[in-house]
């Protein structure tokens, strides 16, 4: 049986090594660049995903815990929430700045006038 290539990005371990395209974990064939939560080769059952390392990568052990998949929707939501918290403070600073600019320009003009004399 030939393995088909996945359209998903190839997964990596936390230490940056590429996962094998397929490997067996707990008697189950894990196919195409993915990680599993089956008990890891050290016998520990964990929620953390792991994979067998691509043999071309080398290194020991020959498996590793997988890098988290970045959920861009969650990242965007967090940034929106952080920005929403900061917007009132930014508006307050901008309002204060707009009041100080004319004063600063007036003082600059006064200083320039005294320098010309």
C-alpha positions, 0 to 999 in steps of 0.5 A: 500500500502506497502512502499518499502525501498530506497537504498538512505542513510537516510536523517537527519535534520541539527540538526542531527535528522533522517527524517521520512520514509514517511510524508505528505506535502501539501497534497502529500505523501513524501515517504521513507527517503527524504526531500521536498521543498514544503512550510514548516510547519511554512508556509514559502515557501523556497528553503531549503529542510525539512522533518518531524522528525522520531517520535522515534527521538522526539524533537520540532518542529517535523520537520526540515530543511535537511542536505545538500547532499554532492556532492563528485564530486563537492568536488573532483573538488574543491580540484583539483582546490585548489591543481592546484593553490598550485602546482607551489608554492610547486615546487618552495619550493622543488627546493629551498630546494634541493639547500639548502640541500647540503649547510646544509650537508656541514655545518654539516660536517664542524661542526662535523669535528671541534668537533672531533678535 
